[in-house]
Amino acid sequence: MSVYQFKLPDIGEGIAEAEIVTWHVKVGDRVEEDQQLADMMTDKATVEMESPVAGVVKSLAGEVGDQIAIGSVLVEIETEGGAAASEPAAGSEAEQPLADGSEVPTQSQEEAMPVLATELPKTEPKPEPKVAPAAASHGAKVLASPAVRQRARDLGIDLAQVQTTADRIRHADLDAYLLYNGGSVSGRGSSPRADETIKVVGLRRKIAENMQEAKRRIPHFALVEQFDVTDLEDARAMMNRDRGSNPKLTILPFLITALSKAMAEWPMINATYDDEANVVTRHGAVHMGVATQTDGGLMVPVIRNAQGMSVWQLASEVLRLSEAARTGKASREELSGPTFTISSLGPMGGIASTPVIAPPQVATVAVNKMQEIPVIVDGELEARKVMNLSLSCDHRVVDGWDAASFLQTLKTYIENPIRLLSA
């Protein structure tokens, strides 16, 4: 017997440590060669650690969420042969990142997040419910239909304590009993659910850190403008009827097109700010981040050069990148480098919001829900489809005048589909 020390390999250039996201083994487990031991997360990727030897796990380096230094012992495995303690060879499969370079926790990672149940406080038994006046005797035979008996069981009511003026207990008698007892006749369902403690690790931890840093460093201000999208919705419906093999259009590709056109006139919105070097870069190309909800948390795949795409091309890219993000197949390049971000919760979007800017971007927009309201048009009352857009800006870079002017330019495109879709 000998003990093999599996040391955390160098899993990326410039990486000094990695976080334990998931353990797939525990002390005492029998492992085979190439069996997955743990998932480690760096700032760049999630990496699967596999055992180079077969044996029994003797020790683990830490708990989920702990940071482990490169080169330190991650797992000790007792082997049957004479395998010497060593690190995996450079370039072995154990030290390679996932093929897609994704930073999304896998299903096994999510399932492995520790959930600790806390013990409920002990409570004294509840007193017996009050008995209605002239209640039936316990010795008497109680008559009731099966439905009434079932309801009494569900409510925790002893039928022998229910008064009735008829030959059998009815639903009205149960109602009277409940009224007399103040509706409190059963303790079932009244106990609180056990508290859950969930450790914040992996992607969820990074989201928390990024949001905290964004709010700490960026002085946000927000503007909300209402847009009449009746004509745009009519144009979208017409294009969908004749879409052929193209994907079905949502309103999102039209909004991305409108944003790209408005940014050409107000380039300060499509910018990034290096606050350490005090340099603002106004970008000629629009790399549109599309906030996407996944099982692991919020991710932002990026549509490169959105300003040069048609609404059909944008629709295809939105579908492709959203699916890649949700399934954990989006590459690192597809998740980095946005110059502006759009987010939408569809019908759940509320009437206004204050989206958080992800640095080094200087602005972001949230799409709120569409609704039909009465609007006076040329002196006549009409039902129109309207939708609010909420724009958040970095006040160090974007002035209120620029933000308001940008929204008004955006309004001319969204409310005039022919101008929006023309070259």
C-alpha positions in Angstrom: 0.0 0.0 0.0 1.1 3.6 -0.7 -0.5 7.0 -0.7 -0.7 9.0 -3.9 -0.9 12.8 -3.5 -2.9 14.4 -6.3 -1.7 18.0 -6.4 -3.7 20.8 -8.0 -2.1 21.4 -11.4 -1.5 24.7 -13.1 -4.8 25.0 -14.8 -4.4 28.4 -16.5 -1.7 31.0 -17.2 -1.4 33.4 -14.3 -3.7 31.4 -12.0 -2.5 31.1 -8.4 -5.4 29.4 -6.9 -8.8 27.8 -7.7 -12.1 27.4 -5.9 -13.6 24.1 -5.0 -17.0 24.1 -6.6 -18.0 20.5 -6.2 -16.6 17.3 -4.6 -17.6 14.2 -6.5 -16.0 11.9 -3.9 -15.7 11.7 -0.1 -13.2 10.2 2.3 -13.4 6.4 2.2 -14.8 6.2 -1.4 -13.2 3.8 -3.8 -12.2 5.6 -7.0 -11.1 4.3 -10.4 -8.5 5.7 -12.8 -9.9 8.7 -14.7 -12.9 9.0 -12.3 -14.0 12.6 -11.6 -12.8 13.9 -8.2 -13.8 17.5 -8.1 -14.8 20.6 -10.1 -12.5 23.6 -9.7 -13.3 27.1 -10.8 -10.9 29.9 -11.7 -11.6 33.4 -13.0 -11.6 31.9 -16.5 -13.1 28.5 -16.6 -14.5 25.5 -14.7 -12.1 22.6 -14.7 -12.8 18.9 -14.0 -10.2 17.1 -11.9 -9.9 13.4 -12.6 -8.0 10.7 -10.7 -4.8 9.4 -12.4 -4.8 6.3 -10.2 -7.2 3.8 -8.6 -7.6 3.5 -4.9 -9.4 4.7 -1.8 -9.7 8.4 -0.9 -7.9 9.1 2.3 -8.2 12.9 2.6 -9.6 16.0 0.8 -8.0 19.4 0.8 -11.0 21.5 1.8 -14.7 22.2 1.6 -16.9 23.6 -1.2 -16.1 27.3 -1.6 -12.5 27.0 -0.3 -9.6 28.4 -2.4 -6.8 25.9 -3.1 -3.3 27.1 -4.1 -1.8 25.7 -7.3 0.6 22.9 -6.5 -0.9 22.0 -3.1 -2.3 18.5 -2.4 -6.0 18.3 -3.4 -6.7 14.6 -2.7 -4.7 11.8 -1.1 -5.5 8.3 -2.5 -4.3 5.1 -1.0 -3.3 2.7 -3.8 -2.8 -1.0 -3.9 0.3 -0.9 -6.1 3.5 1.0 -5.6 2.5 4.2 -7.3 4.6 7.1 -6.0 3.1 10.3 -4.9 3.3 12.7 -7.9 1.5 15.4 -9.8 -0.4 14.6 -13.1 1.8 15.2 -16.1 1.6 18.6 -17.7 -1.0 18.7 -20.4 -2.9 15.7 -19.0 -6.7 15.5 -19.4 -7.1 16.2 -15.7 -5.7 19.8 -16.1 -7.6 20.8 -19.2 -10.6 23.2 -18.9 -13.9 22.1 -20.2 -14.0 21.9 -24.0 -16.4 24.9 -24.3 -14.5 27.1 -21.8 -17.7 27.6 -20.0 -17.9 29.2 -16.5 -21.3 27.8 -15.9 -21.8 25.3 -13.1 -22.9 21.9 -14.4 -26.0 20.1 -13.1 -23.9 18.0 -10.8 -22.3 21.2 -9.4 -25.7 22.7 -8.6 -27.0 19.5 -7.0 -23.8 19.3 -4.9 -24.3 22.7 -3.3 -24.6 22.0 0.5 -28.1 22.6 2.0 -28.1 22.5 5.7 -31.4 22.0 7.5 -31.7 23.7 10.9 -33.6 22.0 13.7 -37.0 23.5 14.4 -37.7 24.9 17.8 -39.7 22.7 20.2 -43.2 24.0 20.8 -45.7 23.1 23.5 -48.7 21.1 22.3 -51.7 23.2 21.4 -54.7 23.1 23.8 -57.7 21.2 22.7 -60.2 23.3 20.6 -63.2 24.7 22.4 -66.4 22.7 22.2 -69.4 24.4 20.7 -72.5 24.6 23.0 -74.6 21.5 23.3 -71.9 19.4 21.5 -72.7 15.8 20.7 -71.8 13.2 23.3 -68.7 11.2 22.6 -70.7 8.0 23.3 -73.3 8.8 20.6 -73.0 7.5 17.1 -72.0 10.3 14.7 -73.7 10.3 11.3 -72.2 12.2 8.4 -71.7 11.7 4.6 -68.3 10.5 3.3 -67.6 14.0 1.9 -68.3 15.7 5.3 -66.1 13.1 7.1 -63.2 13.7 4.6 -63.5 17.5 5.1 -63.5 17.1 8.9 -60.3 14.9 8.6 -58.7 17.6 6.5 -59.6 20.3 9.0 -58.6 18.2 12.0 -62.2 18.4 13.5 -63.5 15.7 15.8 -67.1 15.1 14.5 -68.2 14.1 18.0 -67.7 17.7 19.1 -69.8 19.2 16.2 -73.4 20.3 17.0 -76.2 19.6 14.6 -80.0 20.0 14.6 -80.5 17.5 11.8 -80.1 13.7 11.8 -76.6 13.9 10.5 -73.7 16.4 10.4 -73.7 18.6 7.3 -71.1 21.0 5.8 -73.0 23.9 7.3 -72.4 22.4 10.8 -68.7 22.3 10.1 -68.8 25.9 9.0 -70.6 26.9 12.2 -68.0 24.9 14.3 -65.2 26.7 12.5 -66.8 30.1 13.1 -67.3 29.3 16.8 -63.7 28.3 17.2 -62.3 31.2 15.3 -61.1 29.0 12.4 -58.3 27.6 14.6 -59.1 23.9 14.8 -56.0 22.2 13.5 -52.2 22.5 13.9 -51.5 20.7 10.7 -49.6 22.9 8.2 -48.9 25.6 10.8 -45.3 24.6 11.6 -42.7 26.7 9.8 -40.6 25.1 7.1 -37.0 24.4 8.1 -34.5 27.1 7.3 -32.0 26.3 4.5 -28.4 27.5 4.4 -26.9 27.5 0.9 -23.2 28.3 0.5 -22.6 30.9 -2.3 -20.0 29.4 -4.6 -19.0 29.2 -8.2 -21.0 31.3 -10.7 -23.4 32.6 -8.1 -20.5 33.9 -6.0 -19.0 35.7 -9.1 -22.4 37.3 -9.9 -22.6 38.6 -6.3 -19.1 40.0 -6.4 -19.6 41.6 -9.8 -22.9 43.3 -8.8 -21.4 44.5 -5.6 -18.4 46.0 -7.4 -20.6 47.6 -10.0 -22.8 49.4 -7.5 -19.7 50.4 -5.4 -17.8 51.9 -8.3 -20.4 53.3 -10.6 -22.7 56.3 -9.8 -25.8 55.1 -11.5 -28.7 57.2 -12.8 -31.7 56.0 -14.6 -34.2 57.4 -17.2 -37.5 55.7 -18.2 -39.3 56.5 -21.4 -42.6 55.1 -22.8 -42.6 53.9 -26.4 -45.7 53.3 -28.6 -44.9 49.9 -30.3 -48.3 49.4 -32.0 -46.9 49.9 -35.5 -43.7 47.9 -34.7 -45.8 45.0 -33.5 -47.9 45.1 -36.7 -44.7 45.0 -38.8 -43.4 42.2 -36.7 -46.6 40.1 -37.2 -46.5 40.8 -40.9 -42.8 39.6 -41.2 -43.5 36.5 -39.1 -46.3 35.5 -41.5 -43.9 35.4 -44.4 -40.7 34.3 -42.5 -40.2 31.1 -44.4 -37.3 29.2 -42.9 -36.2 32.1 -40.7 -36.7 32.0 -36.9 -39.8 33.6 -35.5 -39.2 37.2 -34.7 -39.6 38.5 -31.1 -39.4 42.3 -30.4 -35.8 41.9 -29.2 -34.0 41.9 -32.6 -35.9 45.1 -33.5 -34.8 46.8 -30.3 -31.2 45.8 -30.9 -31.4 47.3 -34.4 -32.9 50.5 -33.0 -30.3 50.7 -30.2 -27.5 50.2 -32.7 -28.8 53.0 -35.0 -29.3 55.4 -32.0 -25.7 54.7 -30.8 -24.3 55.8 -34.1 -25.7 59.2 -33.3 -24.9 59.2 -29.6 -21.6 57.2 -29.3 -21.1 58.1 -25.7 -23.7 55.4 -24.8 -21.7 52.7 -26.6 -18.6 53.2 -24.6 -16.4 51.6 -22.0 -14.5 53.4 -19.2 -11.2 52.4 -17.8 -11.4 54.3 -14.4 -7.9 53.4 -13.4 -6.3 54.9 -16.5 -9.1 57.6 -16.8 -9.7 56.7 -20.5 -13.1 56.4 -22.2 -13.3 54.4 -25.4 -16.2 55.1 -27.8 -16.7 52.0 -29.7 -17.5 52.0 -33.4 -18.9 48.4 -33.4 -21.8 47.4 -31.2 -21.1 44.2 -29.3 -24.5 43.7 -27.8 -24.7 41.7 -24.5 -28.0 39.9 -24.1 -28.7 39.1 -20.4 -29.9 35.5 -20.2 -31.3 33.7 -17.2 -29.9 30.2 -16.7 -30.2 27.5 -14.0 -26.8 28.6 -12.7 -27.6 32.3 -12.7 -27.6 35.4 -15.0 -25.2 35.1 -18.0 -24.5 37.6 -20.8 -23.7 36.1 -24.2 -22.5 38.7 -26.7 -23.7 39.4 -30.3 -20.6 40.7 -32.1 -21.0 43.6 -34.6 -24.8 43.8 -34.0 -24.9 47.0 -36.0 -24.2 45.1 -39.2 -26.9 42.4 -38.9 -30.5 42.3 -40.1 -33.3 41.5 -37.7 -33.4 37.9 -39.1 -29.7 37.5 -38.4 -30.1 39.0 -34.9 -33.0 36.6 -34.2 -30.8 33.6 -35.1 -27.9 34.8 -33.0 -30.2 35.5 -30.0 -31.6 32.0 -30.2 -28.1 30.4 -30.7 -26.4 32.2 -27.9 -29.2 32.0 -25.4 -29.3 28.2 -25.9 -25.6 27.9 -25.5 -25.7 29.9 -22.3 -28.5 27.8 -20.8 -26.9 24.5 -21.7 -23.4 25.6 -20.5 -21.9 25.4 -24.0 -21.1 29.0 -24.5 -17.4 29.7 -25.0 -15.4 32.2 -23.1 -15.3 34.5 -26.2 -19.1 34.4 -26.5 -19.4 35.5 -22.9 -16.9 38.4 -22.9 -16.4 41.9 -24.3 -19.9 43.5 -24.5 -20.0 47.3 -25.1 -23.6 47.5 -24.1 -26.2 45.2 -22.5 -29.9 44.7 -23.0 -32.0 42.7 -20.6 -35.7 41.7 -20.8 -38.1 39.8 -18.5 -40.9 39.8 -21.1 -44.4 39.9 -19.6 -42.8 39.8 -16.0 -40.8 43.0 -16.7 -42.9 45.3 -14.7 -43.5 48.9 -15.8 -40.1 50.3 -14.8 -36.7 49.0 -13.6 -33.2 50.2 -12.7 -30.7 47.8 -14.3 -27.2 47.5 -13.0 -24.3 48.5 -15.3 -21.6 45.9 -15.7 -18.2 47.7 -15.8 -16.4 48.8 -17.9 -19.6 49.5 -19.8 -21.2 52.9 -19.2 -24.8 52.1 -19.9 -27.4 49.4 -20.0 -31.1 49.1 -20.9 -33.9 47.0 -19.5 -37.1 46.1 -21.5 -40.2 46.3 -19.5 -43.5 44.6 -20.2 -45.7 45.5 -23.1 -49.3 46.5 -22.4 -52.4 47.9 -24.2 -53.7 51.2 -22.8 -56.1 53.9 -24.0 -54.2 56.8 -25.7 -55.5 60.0 -27.2 -54.4 60.1 -30.9 -55.4 63.1 -33.0 -58.2 63.9 -30.5 -59.5 60.4 -30.6 -59.3 57.7 -27.9 -57.4 54.6 -29.2 -56.1 51.4 -27.7 -52.4 51.4 -28.3 -49.6 49.0 -27.3 -46.9 50.7 -25.2 -43.7 49.6 -23.5 -41.3 51.3 -21.2 -37.5 51.1 -21.6 -35.3 51.8 -18.6 -31.8 53.2 -19.3 -29.1 53.2 -16.6 -26.0 55.3 -17.2 -22.6 55.9 -15.5 -22.8 59.5 -14.4 -19.0 59.8 -14.5 -19.2 59.5 -18.3 -22.8 60.0 -19.5 -24.6 63.3 -18.8 -28.3 63.5 -18.3 -28.7 65.4 -21.6 -26.9 62.7 -23.5 -29.1 60.0 -22.0 -32.3 61.9 -22.6 -31.3 62.7 -26.2 -30.3 59.1 -26.9 -33.8 57.9 -25.7 -35.6 60.4 -27.9 -33.5 59.3 -30.9 -34.3 55.7 -30.0 -38.0 56.6 -29.9 -38.0 57.9 -33.4 -36.7 54.5 -34.7 -38.9 52.3 -32.5 -42.1 54.2 -33.3 -41.4 54.4 -37.1 -40.7 50.8 -38.3 -40.1 51.9 -41.9 -37.3 54.2 -40.8 -36.0 51.5 -38.5 -35.8 48.8 -41.1 -34.5 51.0 -44.0 -30.8 51.0 -44.7 
